Amino acid sequence: MARVEKDEEREERIEMRVIVDTYTPEEQAYGWHAYLGDLMDFPFEARCTTEREESPLKEGETVRVVGMSSTEATLSQQYVTVEWMDRELGVPLEQLEPIDVDNETIQAIEDWHYWLER
């Protein structure tokens, strides 16, 4: 991913709502997991934008996102649970683009993508 320009409003939101009072990378990853889980309005539809080695989804495929995954979160990867081929599995949020969702869900996902690109 290409680096993006600094967005002061987004930076402040991330600092004050996501990584506030965190001191280790593990705590920051948990902060992201909580922030995303709190803001995203599950369930919602999403489209796969890129194929990833750790995910069976193909580019353009649409899935239903039903929650945050129990897969261990890191500062470089957050996982969501999707319904796929009659089962549920965790896939990287990074590879998904939401379809027709509320503004808070969009903001949370865009914040995560911004964090990854910065």
C-alpha positions as CSV (number, residue, x, y, z in Angstrom):
1,M,0.0,0.0,0.0
2,A,1.2,3.5,-0.7
3,R,1.7,5.9,2.1
4,V,-1.1,8.4,2.6
5,E,-1.0,12.0,3.6
6,K,-1.4,12.7,7.3
7,D,-5.1,13.3,8.3
8,E,-5.0,15.3,11.6
9,E,-8.7,14.6,12.5
10,R,-8.2,10.9,11.9
11,E,-4.9,10.9,13.8
12,E,-6.5,12.6,16.8
13,R,-9.5,10.1,16.8
14,I,-7.1,7.2,16.7
15,E,-4.9,8.7,19.4
16,M,-7.9,9.5,21.7
17,R,-10.2,6.5,21.0
18,V,-8.0,3.6,19.9
19,I,-4.5,3.7,21.4
20,V,-5.2,6.0,24.4
21,D,-3.7,4.5,27.6
22,T,-1.9,1.7,25.7
23,Y,1.8,1.0,26.3
24,T,2.6,-2.1,24.3
25,P,1.9,-3.3,20.7
26,E,-0.4,-6.0,22.2
27,E,-2.5,-3.4,24.1
28,Q,-2.7,-1.2,20.9
29,A,-3.9,-4.3,18.9
30,Y,-6.5,-4.9,21.5
31,G,-7.5,-1.3,21.4
32,W,-8.1,-1.6,17.7
33,H,-10.1,-4.8,18.1
34,A,-12.4,-3.1,20.7
35,Y,-12.7,0.1,18.6
36,L,-13.6,-1.8,15.4
37,G,-16.0,-4.1,17.3
38,D,-17.7,-1.2,19.0
39,L,-18.2,1.0,15.9
40,M,-19.0,-1.5,13.1
41,D,-22.7,-2.3,12.9
42,F,-22.8,-6.1,12.3
43,P,-23.9,-7.8,10.2
44,F,-23.1,-6.1,6.9
45,E,-22.1,-7.1,3.4
46,A,-18.6,-6.5,2.1
47,R,-16.7,-7.1,-1.1
48,C,-13.2,-8.7,-1.2
49,T,-10.9,-6.1,-2.8
50,T,-7.7,-8.2,-2.8
51,E,-6.8,-11.8,-2.5
52,R,-4.6,-12.8,0.5
53,E,-2.7,-15.9,1.2
54,E,-4.3,-16.4,4.6
55,S,-7.9,-16.1,3.2
56,P,-9.9,-18.2,0.8
57,L,-11.8,-15.1,-0.5
58,K,-11.4,-14.2,-4.2
59,E,-11.3,-10.6,-5.4
60,G,-14.9,-9.4,-6.1
61,E,-16.5,-12.0,-3.9
62,T,-19.2,-10.7,-1.5
63,V,-19.5,-12.0,2.0
64,R,-21.6,-11.2,5.1
65,V,-19.5,-9.9,8.0
66,V,-21.0,-11.0,11.3
67,G,-18.6,-9.9,13.9
68,M,-15.0,-9.5,15.1
69,S,-13.0,-12.8,14.9
70,S,-11.4,-14.5,17.9
71,T,-8.3,-14.8,15.7
72,E,-5.5,-12.9,17.6
73,A,-5.3,-9.3,16.5
74,T,-2.0,-7.6,15.8
75,L,-1.1,-4.0,14.8
76,S,-0.8,-5.1,11.2
77,Q,-3.9,-7.4,11.0
78,Q,-7.4,-7.3,12.5
79,Y,-9.8,-10.2,11.6
80,V,-13.5,-10.3,11.2
81,T,-15.8,-13.3,11.0
82,V,-17.6,-13.8,7.8
83,E,-20.2,-16.2,6.5
84,W,-18.7,-18.1,3.6
85,M,-19.8,-21.3,1.8
86,D,-22.1,-22.3,4.7
87,R,-19.6,-21.8,7.4
88,E,-18.0,-19.0,9.4
89,L,-14.3,-18.1,9.3
90,G,-12.0,-15.2,10.2
91,V,-10.5,-13.1,7.4
92,P,-8.4,-10.0,7.4
93,L,-10.5,-6.8,7.6
94,E,-7.9,-5.2,5.3
95,Q,-9.2,-7.2,2.3
96,L,-12.8,-6.1,2.6
97,E,-14.7,-3.1,1.4
98,P,-18.1,-2.5,3.1
99,I,-21.3,-2.3,1.0
100,D,-24.1,0.0,2.0
101,V,-23.2,0.5,5.7
102,D,-23.7,3.3,8.2
103,N,-21.2,6.1,8.6
104,E,-19.7,4.7,11.9
105,T,-18.9,1.4,10.1
106,I,-17.3,3.3,7.2
107,Q,-15.3,5.5,9.6
108,A,-14.0,2.5,11.6
109,I,-12.9,0.6,8.5
110,E,-11.3,3.7,6.9
111,D,-9.5,4.4,10.2
112,W,-8.0,0.9,10.2
113,H,-7.0,1.2,6.5
114,Y,-5.5,4.6,7.2
115,W,-3.5,3.1,10.2
116,L,-2.1,0.4,7.9
117,E,-1.2,2.8,5.2
118,R,0.6,5.2,7.6
